[in-house]
Amino acid sequence: MADNNTHSSPNDMWLTALLWLVLVVGAIIMRPVLPIDETRYLSVAWEMHTSGSYLVPHLNGELYSHKPPLLFWLINAGWAIFGVSAEWARMVAPLFGLGSLWLTAKMATALWPDVSKDVLSLRRGLAPLILLSGVYWSVFSTMTMFDMMLAFSTMVSLLGVVGGWRAYVNGSSSSWGFWKNIALIGIGLGLGGLSKGPAILLHVLPVYALAPLWGPMLTGDKPTSWFKWYSSIPVAILIGVGIALGWAIPAAIVGGPEYRDAIFVGQTAGRMVKSFAHQRPPWWFLQYLPLLLLPWFAWPRLWRAVGFKKSWVNNTGLRASLTDGGVRFLVIWFGVTLVAFSAISGKQLHYLLPEFPALALFAGFLLSNIKKPEGETEPKRKHMVPALVLAGMAGIILLAWAALPLIETYVPRMPSWAYEVAPIWMVPALLLALGASFVSMPDIRSEVRIIAITAASVIVFTHMVAAPALHHAYDLSLPARLVADWQNDGKKMAYVGKYHGEFNFLGRMEKPLLILPDMATAIKWAGENPEAIIIDVVRQREIKADPIAFFPYRGKYLVMWESRKLKNVK
């Protein structure tokens, strides 16, 4: 029997929503729109708004085929209602993160509908809190990227998989009940396709196809035939592909052959070729998982629930839980996808974000099964270690700042942003985490709550510490306004090197910038256009002539010259 808990899961959902709001609003207020990804995606949405080209995205006047359009559509939908603002644009992706938290609670009910009310309340309440307050998820869920949309789409499809299985093995259910869930799978695949392309298939199909490994244990029933189940897989895929093609076919017609090849070939085979050109070893994800899953990875109570060698011998902990169909579902969801992405040489840490709900649900499952020892009534401090780990994170930041003079002796070219941090905000974070570690909690639910609150608070304080440095090194609002003002005054403008649309949205620019491949070409162009402005990102020693303006930028300098100052530079 689990700990006695008189609280209901709606309280935990309200706490989860509140922590999400604090994290997201805090990030939007304290953090600038970050180049190059966030500025690029907002600029694509901006050009969609100014051009009215909703089928074919553009960036700096050129076709933009690297990502599907759903994020840009939703940003523009909000702008049509609320007016153009960075705030709404930066809320879209985090709202999908909030939706993923809600779907995590729904998944707990879908996987374990027959457990007691108290146990289900724990699983529904704890899993979203654990998911949200994991350090990597909480930071990434505040960014304008595509992965929260992909995570939401994955959960929609997998809820359809669970619902479809239950309808499939329930002889009294109508065929409509089964195919309705297959349609839900297809809708999730379609949303994922419009969010981030065909990658959604890798997050959903392994669980779907491996139903024999988890399905019979989930419901206690075996189907008389697997034909209908496996014949539903291409149906779901066709629904998803149909949703994506509802955009892709008209877009290919409007965008022309170049855009058609980019979205139909570049998003699949082209990306795979690129992936194999940027190799990382198979164990690359594993070495970072402990950090990505802090503070929960450092919780001894959770590891004891998993169990060590003795529990494996005695068939308790993880080994015993593998007889549960819901746990098998989660293990396949996370494990197979981890193996698949580990086998692909091109890797990024955020590729696994759609699998983090599986880990949070598994943690909620294990914690809900912990029995309170007979006669134990005194509150305990079993959450101390993760709270101290959070205090340690705060302490490391403070120590790094204090050691800056020593670090300078070994790193002669310290980036200028390192001197802009506001470490004073780490003091309350440190005190809060230390205080939390010494507060006694009556039960598991309370322990999870205080760890989650502490983690969210430390992350918000970390944003406050980093805010001045981020604005110093990454905020392009002022240079973007300068570029837009010069452009509006009729000056010719050129950017040297790879341009990612950093200025277009921030400056609300109406026309694209001219892109020049290198400085030699720029100097030649300067001689032909003496009244123009040339922009480049260089190291301090590479600043040629006297710039009209320059700004610290990502450890280098964003420099702007009048052409006549450059035309004679060698």
N, C-alpha and C positions, 0 to 999 in steps of 0.2 A: 504494500500500500504506500502511496506517495505521502509526502508531508501534508499535514492539514493546512489548507489554504482557504480562507473564507472570502478572499477577494475574487472578483470575476474578471475574465479576460477583457471585457470592454474597458476597464480601468487601465490595463496595460496598453491597449490600443490607443487610448487617449494620451497616455504618457509617451508612447512611440511617436504619435503625430506631433506632440509638442516638441520633443527633442528634434524631430526632423525639421520642424519650422525654425527652431533656434539655429540649427546647423546651416540651413539653406539661407535664411535671411542674414545670418552673421557673415557667411561667405560672400554674399552679393554686396553687402555694405562695405566689407573690409577688403575685399580682393578686387583688383581691376579685372577687366576682360583680358584674359591671358592670351598672348600670342604664343604659338602661331595658330593653334587649333581653334580656340574660341573666337578669336578675331576673324579667322577665315570663315567659319560657319555662319557667324552673324553677317559677314559681308555677302555671302551667297544669298542669305535670306533677304538682305537689303536690296541686292540687285534684282531679285525676284519681285520685290515690292515696287521698285522704281520702273522696271521694264515691263511688268505685267506678264512675263514669261514664266508661267507656273508649271508648264510641262517640262521644260528644259532649263535646269539651273545654269547660271553663269557666274564666273568670278573674274572681276576686272575685265569684263567684256568678252571673255573667252568661255567656251563650253566647259562646264564643270561636271565631269562624269565619275568622280571618285566615290561619291556617296549618293544613295537614293534620296528622294525629295521629302520624305515624311516630316522630318524635323523642320525643314524650311517651310513646308506648308503650315504646320502648326504655329510656328512663330508668326507667319503672316496672318493667320486666322486671328490670333490675339491682337496683332497690330490693327487689323480691320475693326476690332471692337474697342480696344483701349487706346489706340494711337501708337505710333512708333516709339519704342523705349527699349533700352538695354535690359531693364528689370524684367519685363515680360519675357523677352527672348531667353534670358538666363533662368527663368522658372520652368520652361517647358520640359527639359530633360529631367530635372529633379522631381517634377510631378510624376513622371513615370517611375522614379525611384520610390515615391510614396505609394503609388499603385502596387509596386512589387512587394512592399511591406504588407499591404492589405491582402494580396494574393497569397503571401506566405501563410498568413493565418487561415485563409480559405483552404490551402493545401493541407494543413494539419487536420482540418475537419474531413477533407476528402479521403485522406489516408487512414484515419483512425476514428471513424464515426461511431464505433461500437464500444469504445472505452468509457469509463465512468465520467460523469460530468466534471468532477474535480481534475482528473487527469487530462481530459481534453482542454479544460480551461488553462491548465499550465502550458500545454504544448502550443495552444493558440496564442497565448500571451507572451511566452518567453522567446519563441523563435523570431518574431519581428524585432523585439528589443535587442536580441543578440546580433541579428543581421545588421541592424542600423548602426550599432555602436562598435562594430568591428572597424578598426582604424582605416583600412583601405577603402572599404565600402563607403564609410561616412564621408571621407574626403572626396572620393570620386563621384558620389551621388549629388554633389553640389556643382558639378562642372557641366558645361554645355558640350556634351559628347553624345555618342550614339549608344553607349553600352547599357545605360539604364532602360532605354527603349527596347533594346534586345533582350534584357533580362525580363522585362514585363511581358514581351511577346512569347518568350520561352515558357513562362509560367502559365500564360493563357493556354498554350498548346498542351502542356503537361497536365493541366487540370482537365482538359478534354480527353487526354489519354486515360486518366484514372476514371473519369465518368463513363467513358466509352467501355472500359473493361467491366465496370460494375453492371452496366446495361447489357453487355454481351453475355455475361455468365448468369444473369438473372432471367430465367426462362419465362417469368411472367411479364417482363418488360416488353414494351412495343418496339418494333423495328425503328420507329421514329426516335425513341429515346437513345438508341445506339447511334444512329446517323446524325442526330443533333450534336452529339459530342464529337463525332468525326468532323462535322462542319466547324466546331469550335477549334479543333486542332488546325484545320486549314486556315481559319481566320488568324490564329496566332502565327502560323507560318507566313501568311501574307503580310501581316504587320511587321514581322521580323524582316521579311524581304524588302519592304519599303523603308525599313529603318537602317539596315546595314547589309543588305544583300543576302546571298545564299548561305552565309555562315549560320543562319538560324537552323538549317537542317542538321548540322553537327551537334547542336544542343538538344534536339528533340528526338531525332530518329533512333538513336541507340536505345533509349528507354522504350520507345514505341515498339521497336522490332524485337526486343528481348523480353517481351511480356511473359513468356513461359517461365522465366527465372524469378519473377516477382508476383505475377498475377494470381496463380493458384493459392499462394500463401496469403495474399491480401484478402481474398474473399472466401477461401476454403472450398472453392469450386473449380473444377476443370471443365473447359468447353468440350462438347462432343466432337467438335471439328474446329480446326484453326483456319479453315479456308476464308471464312467471312472476315476474321480479324486481319489476316495478312492482305486480303483483297482491299481492305479499307485504307491501307497505307498509301497506295498510289492515288486513291480518291482524295485523301487529305492533302497530299502533295499537289495534286491538280488544282484543288481549291486555292491553296496558297499561291501556286504559280499563276493561276488565273487572276488573283487579286493583284499580284505584282505586274503581270502583263497588261492589266487594265491601265496602268500608267506607262509601262515600258514601250508598248507597241506604238501608241500615239506619239510618245516622246521621240522614238527612233525615226518616225516619219518626219516630224517637225525638225528634229536636230540634224537630220541628214546622215550620210554613210559614216562619217567620222564618229559621230555620237552613238550611232547604232552599234558599231564595232566596239566602242569603248564600254557600253553598258552590257552587251551580251557576251563579249569575249574578255574584256579587261577585268570585269568583276568576278570572273571565274578562273579560267585558265591563266590569264595574265597575272592574277594575284598569286596563284600557286607557283608560277615560275619565279616571281619576285620573292616569294617566301623562301624558296630553296636557295636563293642567292644571298640570304642574310641568315646564316646558320647560327643556331645556339644549341648546346648539348641537350640530350633528352632529359636530364635531371634538372634543367634550369628552373622550371616552375617549383619543384620540390624545395630547392634551397631558399626560396623566398616565401613560401607559404607560412612558416612560423611568424614572420614579420607581418604579413598581410592579415593574419588572423588575430593579432593582438587586439585587446588584452585577453581574449578568451583562450587563446592557445596556452597562456601561462596560468590557467586556473587548475590547481591540483584536484579540486573537487570534481571537475569535469573529466580529468584524466582517470581518476579512480572509478568514475562511472563507466568509462570505456573499458577499464580493466587492464591488468598486466598479465604476466605469464600464468600466475596462479588462477586468475579468473578464466583464462583460456582452457586450462586443464579442468577446472570445475564447471565449465560450461555456464559461465555467468558473463556479465558485461557485454562487450561487443559480440562475442561468439554466440551468446544466447539471443541477442537482439537480431541476429541474421536469420532467425526463424520467423521474424515478423515481415510480412509482405511490404509494409510501408518502408521499413528500413532497407530492405533489398532494393526497392524502387529508388531510394535516395543514394544508395551506394553505386548503383548503375548510373544514375544521373550524373553524379560527380566523378566517379572513378573512370568510367569509359571515356567521358569527355576529356578528363585530365590525360589519360593515356593517348588519346587521339591528338590532342594539341601538343603533347610532348614528342610525339612521333614526327610532327610537322616541324621543319627546322626553323621557320620564321615564327618568333614568339614575342608576345607583349603581355605584360602582367594583367592588363584589363580584359584579355580574352576570356579569362575564367570567371569574371564577375557574374554571368548568368547562372553559375553553379553554386555561388555562395549561399543562396537560400536553402539548398540541399544540406549544407553543413549546419546551418542554423536550425533547421528542422530536426536534424539528427541530434544536435546538442539538446534541444528541447525535449526530445524523446528520452534521452538518457537521464536528464535531470528530473523528469517527471516520474521516473521509476526508482529514484533514490528513496529508501525507507528511513524514516526517522527512528533512531534507537529508542527502545522502550524506556519510558521514564525520563527522557530528555525534555526538559522544559526551559532551560536557560538559553537565552540568545547566544549565538556563537559568532566568531569572526572568520568564517571559512572563506570569505571573499578577500581576505587580506592580501594574498599574493598578487592577483591582478591589479588591485588598487595600488600596491607598492610598485608594480611595473609601470603604471601610469605616472606615479610620482617620479620614478627613475627616468622616464622619458622627459619630463619637465626638468629634472635636475641636469640631465645631459645637455639640454639646450642652454641652461644657465652656465654650466661649466664651459661649454664651447665658447660662449660669449666672453666669459672671464679670461679664457685662455687665448683670446684673439692676439694679444701682443706676442705670445710665444709662438703661435701658429704662423705669424708673419715672418718669423726668422727662417721658417722652412718653406713657406709659400710666398715668395717675394712679390708676386702679382696677385694679391688678394682682390677679388672683385669689389667694386665700390659699394655694392648693395650690402655687403657684410657689415658695414659700419652704420647701416640705417635701421637695423632691427631694434625693437623696443622690448628688451628682455625683462623689464619690470613686470610685464604681464605674466611671466612664468612663475612669479612668486605666489600669487593667489592660486594658480593652478597646482603648484607643488603643495601648498598648504591644504588645499581642498582634497587632493588625492591622499595625502598623509592622514588627514582627518577621517576620510572615508574608510581607510584601512583599519582604524581603531574603533569604529562604531560597530556594536554588536547587532546582528540581524536575526529575527526569529525564525525565518524559513528561507527556502530556496528562492521563492518568488522575490522576496525582499532583497536577497543577495544579488540577484540578476539586475534588479532595478537600480541598486546603488552603484553597481559596476557600470551599467549603461549610462547613468546620469554623470558619473565621474568621467567616463571616457568622452562623452559629448562635451562636457565642460572643458576638459583639457584641450580638445580639438579647437573649440571656439577661442580659448585663450591663446593657442598656438597661432591661429589666424591673426589675433591682435598683435602678437609678437612680430609676425612676418609682414603685416600690412604695410608699414613704411618702406621696408625693403622691396616688397613686390611693386609698390607704386613707383619707387625710385628706378627699378630696373625693367619693369614690364608695362607700365602704364603709358600707352601711346595716344591718349586723348589729346594732349596739347599738340604734339607733332601732326596728328591727323587733322586737327582744326587748321593748323598752319597750311598744310598741303591743300586742304579744301578751299581756304580763303585765297591762296595764290591761284588756284585753278579757276575759281570764280572771277578773279580779276583778269583772266585771260592769259596768264602766264603758261608757257609750255613747261611740262613737268616730265621727268624721267627718273626711273628707279633702276639701279644697277644690281644685276644678279637675280636670284630667285625671289619672286614676289608672291606672297601668300594672301594678298588682300588685307593686310594689316590696317590700312587707313580707310578703306571704303565705307564701312559702317560707322566707325568712330567719328569720321569727318563728315558723314552723310554726303559723300561725294556723288555727283551726278554723271561724271565721265570717268573712263578708265585712265590709269597711268600708262605711259609708254615704258616698256621694259627694254633695257639694254643689257646684253649678255655679260659685259665685263668693263673694267675701267678704261681700257684702251679705246674701246668703241665709244664710251661715254665722253672721253676727252675729244675725240674726233667730232662727235655730235655737238659738243660744246662750242667748238669753233664755228659750226654752222648755225648755232642758235645762241648767240651771246647773251640774250635776255632771259634765258630759261633757268630752271632750277633743277639740279641733279642731286639725287638722294642715294646714299650708300650706307652699309653697315660695315665698319672697319675697326681695327684695333687702334689705340691711341697713336702709336707710332706711324700708322698708315694714313693719318689725316693729312691730306694734301692741301696746300694753300690755306687761306683764311675762310672758314665756313661762315655762312650767314646764321646758322643755328646748329647745335649738336646736343644730343641727349644720351645719357647712359642707357644702354639697352642690352640685356642678356649677357653681361660681362664684357661687352664691346661698346661702341658708340654708333648711334644713328646720326649721320652727318648730312647737312644740307648745304650745298654750295650754289652760288650764282655762277652760271656757265662761264662768264668772262674771267672769273678767277681761276678756272681750270684749263682754259683753252691752250695755255702755253706750258702746262705742267708736263713733265716727261715721266 
